[in-house]
Amino acid sequence: MDLIEWDDFARVQLCAGTIIDVQEFPEARRPAWKLTIDFGEYIGTRRSSAQITDLYSRDALLGQQIMAVVNFPKKQIGPFMSECLVTGMAREDGAIVLVAPMEPVPDGTALA
């Protein structure tokens, strides 16, 4: 495991956001959703592709708060431009479990 300095971690902006739209992403190599996430007034909305179809339906995702990195550069994923990185953890079977606040917080709240 590589150790990092506190300043390295402090540069990563992890914020809570609410999923406000979920669309299919048929062009993705592996099944994925195209998400639109509201990070509040300061950050605004961002879009992301997430390979979370194993555990999460469109209906289950709408209105859910998640945690995402919002200060990565945009990344082209096929025909889609991803603007943030939704965080999750892989189970033993490979399914991704989303990282989310246990209680609601204002959208845009940074990890403390």
Backbone as numpy.savetxt, mean C-alpha at the origin, in Angstrom:
# Nx Ny Nz CAx CAy CAz Cx Cy Cz
21.78 -10.11 8.33 20.94 -8.94 8.33 21.84 -7.70 8.33
21.57 -6.79 7.39 22.30 -5.54 7.34 21.70 -4.55 8.32
22.54 -3.96 9.15 22.08 -2.94 10.08 22.02 -1.60 9.35
21.03 -0.78 9.71 20.91 0.55 9.13 20.99 1.57 10.26
21.25 2.78 9.88 21.28 3.88 10.84 19.86 4.41 11.02
19.62 5.06 12.16 18.31 5.64 12.43 17.90 6.60 11.31
18.84 7.39 10.81 18.53 8.35 9.75 18.02 7.64 8.48
18.53 6.43 8.20 18.03 5.67 7.04 16.56 5.37 7.21
16.19 4.87 8.39 14.79 4.54 8.64 13.92 5.79 8.66
14.41 6.86 9.23 13.63 8.09 9.35 13.28 8.68 8.00
14.04 8.37 6.96 13.76 8.89 5.62 12.57 8.19 4.96
12.21 7.00 5.43 11.08 6.24 4.87 9.79 6.80 5.45
8.93 7.33 4.59 7.67 7.91 5.05 6.56 6.86 4.92
6.26 6.19 6.04 5.19 5.20 6.12 3.96 5.89 6.68
2.87 5.89 5.90 1.66 6.60 6.31 0.43 5.72 6.17
-0.56 6.02 6.99 -1.86 5.35 6.90 -2.68 6.01 5.80
-3.43 5.19 5.09 -4.33 5.70 4.06 -5.53 4.78 3.94
-6.62 5.32 3.41 -7.85 4.54 3.23 -8.05 4.21 1.75
-8.30 2.95 1.47 -8.54 2.51 0.09 -9.91 3.01 -0.34
-9.93 3.81 -1.41 -11.18 4.40 -1.88 -11.65 3.84 -3.22
-10.77 3.10 -3.90 -11.17 2.47 -5.17 -10.30 1.25 -5.41
-10.93 0.20 -5.95 -10.24 -1.06 -6.26 -10.66 -1.48 -7.66
-9.68 -1.67 -8.54 -9.96 -2.08 -9.90 -9.16 -3.35 -10.23
-9.70 -4.14 -11.15 -8.96 -5.31 -11.62 -7.73 -4.86 -12.40
-6.74 -5.72 -12.45 -5.50 -5.44 -13.16 -5.17 -6.66 -14.03
-5.94 -6.85 -15.11 -5.76 -8.06 -15.92 -4.41 -8.14 -16.63
-3.73 -7.02 -16.80 -2.43 -7.02 -17.49 -1.28 -7.46 -16.57
-1.52 -7.56 -15.29 -0.46 -7.93 -14.34 -0.01 -9.37 -14.58
1.28 -9.61 -14.38 1.83 -10.97 -14.54 1.24 -11.92 -13.51
1.12 -11.45 -12.28 0.48 -12.23 -11.20 -0.77 -11.47 -10.78
-1.81 -12.16 -10.35 -3.05 -11.49 -9.99 -2.82 -10.34 -9.01
-3.42 -9.19 -9.33 -3.22 -8.00 -8.51 -4.44 -7.09 -8.63
-4.56 -6.20 -7.67 -5.56 -5.14 -7.71 -4.86 -3.82 -7.98
-5.55 -2.90 -8.66 -5.11 -1.51 -8.76 -5.89 -0.75 -7.70
-5.17 -0.15 -6.76 -5.79 0.53 -5.63 -5.61 2.04 -5.75
-6.64 2.78 -5.35 -6.52 4.22 -5.14 -6.68 4.43 -3.65
-5.73 5.14 -3.06 -5.65 5.28 -1.60 -5.65 6.76 -1.24
-6.49 7.13 -0.28 -6.55 8.50 0.21 -5.64 8.65 1.41
-4.61 9.51 1.26 -3.67 9.76 2.35 -3.90 11.13 2.98
-5.08 11.67 2.83 -5.41 12.93 3.48 -5.01 14.14 2.66
-5.30 15.30 3.22 -5.13 16.57 2.50 -3.69 16.86 2.11
-2.74 16.59 2.99 -1.34 16.94 2.72 -0.73 16.10 1.59
-0.96 14.79 1.61 -0.37 13.88 0.61 -1.30 13.70 -0.58
-2.60 13.64 -0.33 -3.58 13.43 -1.40 -3.79 11.96 -1.70
-4.31 11.66 -2.88 -4.53 10.28 -3.27 -3.35 9.76 -4.07
-3.08 8.50 -3.90 -2.02 7.81 -4.64 -2.57 6.48 -5.13
-1.97 5.98 -6.21 -2.38 4.68 -6.75 -1.25 3.68 -6.55
-1.64 2.42 -6.40 -0.67 1.35 -6.21 -1.23 0.05 -6.74
-0.34 -0.81 -7.20 -0.70 -2.17 -7.57 -0.32 -3.07 -6.41
-1.22 -3.99 -6.06 -0.95 -4.88 -4.93 -1.37 -6.30 -5.25
-0.45 -7.24 -5.05 -0.71 -8.65 -5.30 -1.31 -9.27 -4.04
-2.56 -8.92 -3.79 -3.24 -9.32 -2.54 -4.58 -9.99 -2.83
-4.75 -10.49 -4.05 -6.04 -11.07 -4.44 -6.33 -12.39 -3.74
-5.30 -13.07 -3.22 -5.53 -14.35 -2.54 -6.40 -14.18 -1.30
-6.20 -13.09 -0.57 -6.89 -12.90 0.71 -7.95 -11.81 0.70
-7.89 -10.90 -0.27 -8.75 -9.72 -0.20 -9.57 -9.52 -1.48
-10.88 -9.45 -1.31 -11.77 -9.14 -2.43 -11.88 -7.62 -2.56
-12.41 -7.18 -3.67 -12.65 -5.75 -3.87 -13.49 -5.18 -2.73
-14.59 -5.86 -2.40 -15.48 -5.37 -1.35 -14.79 -5.32 0.02
-13.93 -6.29 0.30 -13.24 -6.31 1.58 -12.22 -5.17 1.69
-11.66 -4.74 0.57 -10.64 -3.70 0.58 -11.20 -2.28 0.67
-12.35 -2.06 0.04 -12.91 -0.71 0.02 -13.16 -0.19 1.44
-12.62 0.97 1.73 -12.80 1.59 3.04 -11.80 1.15 4.09
-10.90 0.22 3.75 -9.92 -0.27 4.73 -8.72 0.65 4.79
-8.22 0.86 6.00 -6.97 1.59 6.15 -5.81 0.63 6.00
-4.75 1.12 5.37 -3.54 0.33 5.17 -2.34 1.22 5.51
-1.16 0.63 5.48 0.08 1.37 5.69 0.89 1.27 4.40
1.40 2.41 3.93 2.15 2.42 2.68 3.33 3.38 2.77
4.35 3.08 1.97 5.48 4.00 1.80 5.06 5.00 0.73
5.08 6.29 1.08 4.58 7.31 0.15 5.70 8.16 -0.46
6.95 7.91 -0.10 8.02 8.73 -0.67 9.00 7.95 -1.55
8.55 6.84 -2.11 9.32 6.19 -3.18 9.03 6.91 -4.48
9.96 6.85 -5.45 9.62 7.40 -6.76 8.55 6.53 -7.42
7.81 7.12 -8.36 6.80 6.36 -9.10 7.48 5.20 -9.83
6.70 4.11 -10.02 7.25 2.92 -10.70 6.24 2.43 -11.72
6.70 2.24 -12.95 5.85 1.72 -14.01 5.72 0.21 -13.84
4.48 -0.27 -13.75 4.20 -1.70 -13.65 3.29 -2.04 -14.83
3.90 -2.52 -15.92 3.13 -2.73 -17.14 2.53 -1.40 -17.58
1.22 -1.37 -17.85 0.59 -0.13 -18.28 0.18 0.79 -17.12
0.54 0.44 -15.90 0.08 1.13 -14.71 1.24 1.83 -14.01
1.01 3.07 -13.54 2.03 3.81 -12.80 1.71 3.74 -11.31
2.57 3.06 -10.55 2.39 2.93 -9.11 3.04 4.13 -8.43
2.32 4.73 -7.47 2.77 5.96 -6.82 3.12 5.78 -5.35
2.91 4.59 -4.81 3.26 4.28 -3.42 3.40 2.78 -3.29
3.94 2.33 -2.17 4.13 0.90 -1.93 3.29 0.48 -0.74
2.25 -0.30 -1.00 1.41 -0.85 0.06 2.22 -1.93 0.76
2.20 -1.93 2.09 3.02 -2.88 2.84 2.21 -4.11 3.25
2.90 -5.23 3.29 2.29 -6.48 3.70 3.36 -7.47 4.10
2.90 -8.60 4.62 3.80 -9.66 5.05 3.36 -10.96 4.40
4.33 -11.73 3.92 4.02 -12.99 3.25 3.83 -14.11 4.26
2.72 -14.83 4.10 2.51 -16.04 4.90 3.32 -17.17 4.29
3.33 -18.31 4.97 4.07 -19.48 4.46 3.56 -19.92 3.09
2.26 -19.73 2.83 1.70 -20.15 1.53 1.89 -19.09 0.45
2.56 -17.99 0.78 2.83 -16.94 -0.20 1.79 -15.83 -0.25
0.64 -16.03 0.37 -0.39 -14.98 0.40 0.11 -13.79 1.22
-0.22 -12.59 0.77 0.22 -11.37 1.44 -0.86 -10.87 2.38
-0.48 -10.62 3.62 -1.35 -10.05 4.65 -1.01 -8.58 4.77
-1.98 -7.71 4.59 -1.73 -6.27 4.65 -1.33 -5.81 6.04
-0.47 -4.80 6.09 -0.11 -4.12 7.33 -1.06 -2.93 7.47
-1.68 -2.80 8.64 -2.68 -1.76 8.85 -2.73 -1.35 10.31
-3.16 -0.11 10.59 -3.35 0.28 11.99 -4.44 -0.57 12.63
-4.29 -0.87 13.90 -5.30 -1.68 14.60 -6.52 -0.85 14.96
-6.36 0.46 15.04 -7.45 1.39 15.30 -7.40 2.47 14.23
-8.53 3.07 13.87 -8.52 4.13 12.85 -7.67 5.33 13.28
-6.94 5.89 12.33 -6.17 7.11 12.52 -6.48 8.02 11.33
-6.22 9.31 11.44 -6.45 10.18 10.29 -5.58 9.76 9.10
-6.16 9.77 7.90 -5.39 9.45 6.71 -4.19 10.39 6.60
-3.04 9.82 6.28 -1.81 10.58 6.20 -0.98 10.52 7.46
-1.51 9.92 8.52 -0.74 9.80 9.76 0.49 8.96 9.52
1.65 9.50 9.92 2.91 8.80 9.71 3.19 7.83 10.84
3.90 6.77 10.53 4.34 5.81 11.54 5.20 6.55 12.54
4.93 6.34 13.81 5.69 7.03 14.86 6.67 6.09 15.51
